Amino acid sequence: MASGYEKANREIVPAVRYALIKALKTRYNKREEEIARELGMTQAAISKYLNGRLSEKVRAVERRIDRSTIDVCAKNIIEGNRDMVGVCICRVCNKLNDFGCSFSKAAPASATG
Protein backbone atom coordinates (compact mmCIF):
# COMPACT_ATOMS: atom_id res chain seq x y z
CA MET A 1 0.00 0.00 0.00
CA ALA A 2 1.30 3.45 -0.91
CA SER A 3 2.20 5.88 1.84
CA GLY A 4 0.40 9.20 2.15
CA TYR A 5 3.40 10.96 0.67
CA GLU A 6 3.42 8.65 -2.35
CA LYS A 7 -0.29 9.21 -2.90
CA ALA A 8 0.20 12.95 -2.59
CA ASN A 9 2.98 12.92 -5.16
CA ARG A 10 1.16 10.63 -7.56
CA GLU A 11 -2.38 12.02 -7.29
CA ILE A 12 -2.75 15.19 -5.25
CA VAL A 13 0.11 17.28 -6.64
CA PRO A 14 -0.98 16.67 -10.26
CA ALA A 15 -4.61 17.38 -9.31
CA VAL A 16 -3.69 20.71 -7.68
CA ARG A 17 -1.54 21.66 -10.66
CA TYR A 18 -4.43 20.79 -12.98
CA ALA A 19 -6.85 22.91 -10.96
CA LEU A 20 -4.42 25.84 -10.88
CA ILE A 21 -3.70 25.57 -14.59
CA LYS A 22 -7.42 25.56 -15.39
CA ALA A 23 -8.01 28.57 -13.13
CA LEU A 24 -5.13 30.54 -14.64
CA LYS A 25 -6.27 29.69 -18.16
CA THR A 26 -9.99 30.32 -17.76
CA ARG A 27 -10.25 32.98 -15.07
CA TYR A 28 -7.14 34.98 -15.95
CA ASN A 29 -6.92 34.12 -19.66
CA LYS A 30 -3.24 33.21 -19.38
CA ARG A 31 -1.40 31.55 -22.26
CA GLU A 32 0.31 28.20 -21.77
CA GLU A 33 3.74 29.84 -21.83
CA GLU A 34 2.74 32.30 -19.10
CA ILE A 35 1.26 29.55 -16.95
CA ALA A 36 4.40 27.45 -17.39
CA ARG A 37 6.58 30.35 -16.27
CA GLU A 38 4.38 31.10 -13.24
CA LEU A 39 4.23 27.48 -12.10
CA GLY A 40 7.83 26.58 -12.93
CA MET A 41 6.79 23.95 -15.46
CA THR A 42 7.32 23.44 -19.16
CA GLN A 43 4.83 24.57 -21.78
CA ALA A 44 4.56 20.92 -22.89
CA ALA A 45 3.50 19.89 -19.38
CA ILE A 46 0.89 22.64 -19.29
CA SER A 47 -0.42 21.47 -22.66
CA LYS A 48 -0.65 17.90 -21.34
CA TYR A 49 -2.75 19.06 -18.41
CA LEU A 50 -5.01 21.26 -20.54
CA ASN A 51 -5.56 18.47 -23.05
CA GLY A 52 -6.79 16.26 -20.24
CA ARG A 53 -4.13 13.56 -20.41
CA LEU A 54 -4.53 12.65 -16.75
CA SER A 55 -5.37 9.46 -14.93
CA GLU A 56 -8.87 8.94 -13.60
CA LYS A 57 -7.45 8.98 -10.05
CA VAL A 58 -6.01 12.47 -10.61
CA ARG A 59 -9.32 13.64 -12.11
CA ALA A 60 -11.23 12.23 -9.13
CA VAL A 61 -8.97 14.09 -6.69
CA GLU A 62 -9.26 17.29 -8.72
CA ARG A 63 -13.05 17.15 -8.45
CA ARG A 64 -12.75 17.06 -4.64
CA ILE A 65 -10.58 20.17 -4.37
CA ASP A 66 -12.10 23.21 -2.71
CA ARG A 67 -12.39 25.83 -5.48
CA SER A 68 -12.02 28.76 -3.10
CA THR A 69 -8.54 27.56 -2.14
CA ILE A 70 -7.58 27.30 -5.82
CA ASP A 71 -9.03 30.75 -6.53
CA VAL A 72 -7.01 32.34 -3.72
CA CYS A 73 -3.86 30.55 -4.86
CA ALA A 74 -4.36 31.55 -8.50
CA LYS A 75 -4.94 35.17 -7.51
CA ASN A 76 -1.75 35.20 -5.44
CA ILE A 77 0.21 33.62 -8.30
CA ILE A 78 -1.10 36.29 -10.69
CA GLU A 79 -0.01 38.94 -8.20
CA GLY A 80 3.53 37.55 -8.36
CA ASN A 81 3.69 35.23 -5.35
CA ARG A 82 5.17 32.08 -6.88
CA ASP A 83 5.56 30.54 -3.44
CA MET A 84 1.79 30.05 -3.47
CA VAL A 85 2.13 26.96 -5.65
CA GLY A 86 3.78 25.01 -2.83
CA VAL A 87 1.50 26.52 -0.21
CA CYS A 88 -1.55 25.62 -2.26
CA ILE A 89 -0.39 22.04 -2.74
CA CYS A 90 0.15 21.69 1.02
CA ARG A 91 -3.22 23.22 1.93
CA VAL A 92 -5.19 21.09 -0.51
CA CYS A 93 -3.28 17.95 0.44
CA ASN A 94 -3.94 18.53 4.13
CA LYS A 95 -7.65 19.02 3.48
CA LEU A 96 -7.83 15.76 1.51
CA ASN A 97 -5.63 13.61 3.76
CA ASP A 98 -5.03 13.02 7.42
CA PHE A 99 -1.64 11.32 7.41
CA GLY A 100 0.02 14.10 9.40
CA CYS A 101 2.24 15.65 6.79
CA SER A 102 5.28 17.30 8.32
CA PHE A 103 5.57 19.70 5.38
CA SER A 104 2.30 21.44 6.28
CA LYS A 105 4.08 23.53 8.89
CA ALA A 106 5.78 25.33 6.00
CA ALA A 107 2.43 26.59 4.68
CA PRO A 108 1.08 29.34 6.97
CA ALA A 109 -2.70 29.32 7.42
CA SER A 110 -3.00 32.99 6.47
CA ALA A 111 -1.52 32.31 3.01
CA THR A 112 -4.75 30.85 1.65
CA GLY A 113 -7.22 33.14 3.31
N, C-alpha and C positions, 0 to 999 in steps of 0.2 A: 504494500500500500504506500502511496506517495505521501511524503510529509507535507505539512501546510506550506512550507517554503517552496517545495517543488510544484505544488498546485498553483500557488500564487504566480510563480514564474511561467508556468505553462498555460494558465488560463486567465488569471486575473490581470496581469500586466498587459497582455495583448487586448483584453476586453476594455481596459481603461484607455489604452492608446486609441483603440477603435472609436470609443465614445468621444474622446477629445478631438480626434481627427474629423469626425462627423460634425461636431459642434463648430470647430474652426472653419470648416468648409461651408456649412450651411448658414450658420448664424453670422459669421464674420466675413463670408465670401472670400476666404483666403485660397490662393492657388497652392497646388501640391508642393511647389518649390518653397513657398513661404512657410507652409506647415512643417515641411522637413527641417528647415532651418530652425524654427521655433522649438521643435521637439527633439532636435539632435538626431534625426533619422535621415535616411536617404529618400530621395524622391521616388525611387522604385518601391521602397517599403510602403510609403504613403499610398502609392497607386494600388499596391496589393490590398491594403486595407479598404480603400474606397471601392475597389472592384469586388469586394466581398469574399475574397479567397481566405476564409477563416473556418476553423473547425466548428462543428455544431456546439461543442462544449464552450468555446469562446463566445459564440453568439448567445448562448443561454446565460452566461455570466453577464454579458453586456446588457441584456434585457433587465437584469436585476439591479443595475447600478442606479443610484439616486441621481436624477438629472440635475437637481439643484447643486450638488457637489461638482458635477462636470461643468455646469454653467459658470460657477464661481472660479473654478480652475482655468477655464478657457478665457474668461475675462482677465484674470491675472496674467496669463501668458501673453495675451494681446497687449497688455499694459507694460510688457517687458520683463516680467518676473519668470524667468525660465526655471527657477527652482520649484515652481508650482507643479511641474510634471511629477517629480518625485514625491512631493507632498500629497498630490492628488492620488497617486498610486497607493501610498500608505493609508490614506483616509478611506478610500474605497475598499481596499483589502481588509482593513480592520472592521469595517461595517459588514462585510460578507463572511468573515471568518472569526473564529474565537480561539486560535491556537497560540495566542500570547506572543505575537511578533515583537521581538526586541527592537526592531527598526522603527516602530511607531513613535518612540520617544523623540525621534528626529523630526517629526512632523507636528509642529505646534497647533493646538486646537484652533487658535484664532486665524490661522492661515486659510481656512476654508469657510469662514463665516460663522 
